[in-house]
């Protein structure tokens, strides 16, 4: 199992809209091959910041299967305009 982690800094005042869009985007990511689970956590100290944790069966399920899919284009359209700056995504194994 691979754990993807990204700190998402949302443009000021757009967190509520981001959460609504993320609710729709959750359906996209959860339908992907190799997807296991995900969590979106809101930061207490910085209310416009979130931690996204996604668990995949293997790295390529995220980097190739998801990111090179047509569904990813919808994900980008729903979420990427909220980020400022664009997040760094890292992968972890146990």
C-alpha positions, 0 to 999 in steps of 0.5 A, spaced: 500 500 500 502 507 498 499 513 502 499 519 498 499 526 502 498 533 500 497 539 504 492 543 500 492 551 501 486 554 499 485 561 496 482 565 502 475 565 503 474 559 498 474 553 503 466 552 503 466 552 495 472 547 495 469 543 500 463 542 496 467 541 490 471 536 493 465 532 495 464 531 488 471 530 486 471 524 492 466 520 487 471 521 482 477 518 485 474 513 489 472 510 483 479 509 480 482 502 480 487 501 485 484 506 490 483 504 497 481 510 501 481 517 502 481 523 508 480 530 507 482 534 514 482 541 515 487 544 519 485 548 526 491 553 526 490 555 518 482 554 516 484 555 509 489 549 509 487 541 508 491 535 509 489 530 503 491 523 504 489 517 499 491 510 500 492 506 493 494 499 492 501 501 488 504 508 486 502 507 479 495 507 480 495 514 482 501 516 478 499 513 471 492 510 472 489 516 475 493 522 473 493 520 466 485 518 466 480 522 463 477 522 470 483 526 472 481 532 467 474 533 471 478 532 478 483 538 475 477 542 473 473 541 480 479 543 484 485 546 481 483 553 481 482 553 489 490 552 490 494 557 492 500 555 491 499 548 487 501 543 492 506 538 493 504 531 493 508 525 496 508 518 497 509 514 503 510 506 504 510 502 511 
